Amino acid sequence: MNAPIHLAVLDDEVDITALLAGYLQNQGFRVTQLHSGAPLFELMARDTPALVLLDLGLPGEDGFAVARQLREHWRCGLVIVTGRGDAVDKVVGLEVGADDYVTKPFDMRELLARIKAVLRRLAPSAADSSQAGALPASAASVASPSSPALPCHRFAGFELDTAARRLLDPARNEVPLTAGEYDLLNTLVTHPGRVLSRDFLLEHTRGRDGGPFDRTIDVQVGRLRRKLEDDPANPQIIKSVRGAGYILVPKVEAA
């Protein structure tokens, strides 16, 4: 029998965590409610959830610091759900590794769709199973060793393994990627030498169109450059084409 996908909801407002937990449990998920950072990290150590919904407005705590610590130590989905709708906050949230950023008030159905989208990027078969919250055994982690063999793409000494959804550097060390970073790199790698617009990249990585002020792709490109480039300020792998988008410059070979 399929086990329900485990989600964690962290918000200092008890009413909000209860509301979210009730709705998500009705959708078939297993939900843990939390109200501060310390219990979240204890949970991560003993029963790591597939995805965390994180509010930034935690009394006495820096929500961005909580997000950063999550991203540094655990591979799970991270959706920031907060009342802080300022564009700078959104950029910082994406910079620290959030897979999505949702502002309050929000529509429950939209939030559910965004949760499923992140889960789908982490483990494609999980979010599309017959029960919304059912996690097939083969998709119980971000990368399943038993996944069927899929192509590996080599470029500039790096290797992107699409079966394990992981990136290896020239020294064969794994480079940690968020779900959004993986999807963006995979899109660039499968369209080498082509200038890809921000709208194209947003649609292929997040399944939606971008507004004129949507900087999601720019932020993720910046994060990827810091992981791929010797000199991120003078990129040689992912280059910008002014007014057009981005291009993956190196030759890509299938392993």
N, C-alpha and C positions, 0 to 999 in steps of 0.2 A: 504494500500500500504506500502511496506517495505521502511523504511528510509535508506538512504545511510550511511555507516559507516564513522564516522568522524575521520580523521587523522590530526595531526599537524606536520609540517615540520619546524624545527628550524635550520637554517644555516645562518652565517653572509654573505654569498655570494648570492646575489639576483638572479643571473643567475641559480644557483643550485636549489634554492627553486622553481623558476619558472619552471625549467625543470622537477623536481620531481612532482610538483603539476599538471602540464599538463598531464604527463603520468598517474598518479594515478587517476586523474579525468576521463580520458578516460577509466579507468578500473572500473568506477562506484563509486568511493569514493568521499566523500566531504572532501576537503583539506583546511586547514588554513596555510598560510605562515607566518613565524615569523623569526626575525633576532637577538633577544636577549632574555635573560632570563625573564626580568620583564613582557613583554607582554604575555609570555607563562603562567606565574603563574596567570595573570589576566584572561586569557582564561580558565585555569583549574578551576577557581572559578565559572565562569558563564556558560561554555559550554564544559564540560570535554570531550576531545577526547577519542576514544577507544584505540588509540596508538599514541605514539610520536616518530618521527624520529629525533634524536638529534646529532648534530655535536659537537665535543669536543673543536674545535678550535675557541672559541668565544672571540673576542678581549676584553680584560679587565675583562673577567669572567672565572671562573673555570668550565669547562664543567662537570667535575665529581661532583662538588658541586651542579650544577643544577640537575644532575641525582639523586643524593642522596636526595635532597629536594623533587623531584617528587615521589620517592619511599616511602619516609616517610609519605607523606600527601595524595597521590592519588593512587587508584588501577587502573592502565591502563597498556597497553603494552608499552614497552620501547625498541627501537632498536637504538643503537648507530651507526651512519653512519659518519665515520671520515677518515681523511688521516693519522691518527696515527696508524700505523700497528705494533708497537712494542708489543712483547708478554706481557711485563709488563703492558702496557696500557690496553690490552685486559683483563688481569686478574683483574685489578683494576675496569674496567668497569663492569665486571660480579660480582665482589665483592659488588659494590654499588647497584646492583639490576637490571642491564640490562637483558632483555630476549634474546638479540642477539647482535652481534657486527660485523659490516660490514665495510670493509676498502675500501677507494677510491683508484683507480677507480673501479667501480662495474658495473656488467651487470644489466640492469633494470629488466629483467625477473627473475634473481636470487633474487634481492631485493624484488620483488613482491611475490615470493614464500616464502621468509622468513617472510614477513609481514603476509601473509595468515597463515603460520604455527603458529605464535604467536597468531593471532586472533583465530585460531582454538583451541588452548589450553585454551584461555580465555573464549570463548563461542563457543563450537564445531559446532553448527548449523549455525553460522554466516558466517564463511569463506567458507562453502560448499554450500551456497545458490545459486540459479540460476544466480543471478547477483553477481559478485565478491564483489561489495561494498554494497550489500543490507543487512541490519541488521534486521532479524525478530524481532518482538516485544518481543517475549519470550526470546531473547538473547541480550536485550538492555543493560545489565550490566554484570559485571564479574560473578555475582551469581544471578540467578533469583529465587525469592521465589516460583514461580509457576512451577519450574522444576519438572519433574516426580520423584517419590521417587526412590532412588538408595541406595545401601548398605552403611552403615556407618561402618568404621573399627576402633576398639578400640585397643590401644596398650600402655603399660606403662602409663596408666592414660589419654592419649590423645585420641581424637576422630577425625577421618578424615571423613568429610561428603562429599561424592562424588556428591551428588545432588547439594549442594550449593558451592562445590569446596572450602571448608574452613576447617581450623584446629582449634579445641578447645583444650585448655590446661586442666590439671586436675581440675583447678578452674573454668572451663567453660568460660574462656575468649578466644576471638578469637586471634589466632596467625597469623599475616599478612604474606602471602606467595606470591612470584612472580609466574607467570605462570610456569616458569622453575622449581622452587622449588616444586610447587604442583605436577607437572608431575613426578619429581624424587621421591618424597615421596610416591606418589600413586603407582609407579612401585615397590618400595621397599616393601610397605605394602602388595601388592598383590602377592609378592614372598617371604614371611617371611621364615627365616631360610635357605635361599639359598644364596650362594655366587654369586653375579652378577658382571660380568666384566664391565669395563668402556665402552667397545664397545657395549655391550648389553644395558647398561643404556642410552648411547648416542643415539643408534638407536631407543629405545622405548620412549625417551623423545623429541628427536629433529628430528627423522626420517632420520638420516644420520650416516655414519661411521666416526670415529675419526682418525686423524693422530697420529703419535707417540708422538707428542708434544702438543696434544690437552688436555688442563687442565680444560675444561668446567665442567666436572662432579666433579672433585676434588674441584673446587671453590664452586659449589653448595652444595656439601656434607658439606663443611666447614661452609657455611651459615646456613644450616639446623641444624647442630650440635649446633651452637650458639643459636638456637631457641628451641631446644629440650632437650639438655643435661644440667645437673646440673654443670658438669665440662667438657666443650668441649675439653679440652686437654687430658682428660681420658674418652673417649666416652663409654657409656654402651648401647646405643640404636642402633646407626649406627656404626658398627666396620669395620675397615680396615682389609683385609686379604692380606698380603704382596704378591705382584706379581699376585694376582688373581682378586681383586676388593673390593666390599663392601657387607655387610650382615646386615639385620635388625634382631636384636637378640631377642627382646621381642615376646611373643606369641601374635598373632593377632586374635581378635574375631570380628565377624560380629554383628553389633547392630541390 
